[in-house]
Amino acid sequence: MGGSIKSESDVTSLLLNSLISMVKMCVKQLKLDSTTYLEAAKKIRVNPEACIGFEGSGAGITALSKAGLFSVAVHPAYRLRPELQNAALKVEILNAIHPKLKSWYLMRY
């Protein structure tokens, strides 16, 4: 998979496509647990360690971590929410993460 990454737009496209696939898979589930994320990663044929998950709840962050995904807590008041502190990355809004995720992804591939 790493050999197909040639530009920043490739990284952005891959991240977006992965996110969309994961969201579709997770929305079908009534509860978020590590199994949901593992099934979603398997469905898109990506190792869980190469996936990024976005959550706004403590249960979601725990599920992401248990599945081995890079966890991102997205909540406007994450600093005040102890249950979100175990996330690998914490941001108030999604558009604040692009440079950080790009760096993480490029370091891995």
Secondary structure, 3 states (H helix, E strand, C coil): CHHHCCCHHHHHHHHHHHHHHHHHHHHHCCCCCHHHHHHHHHHCCCCHHHCEEEECCHHHHHHHHHHCCEEEEECCCHHHCHHHCCCCEEECCHHHCHHHHHHHHHHHC
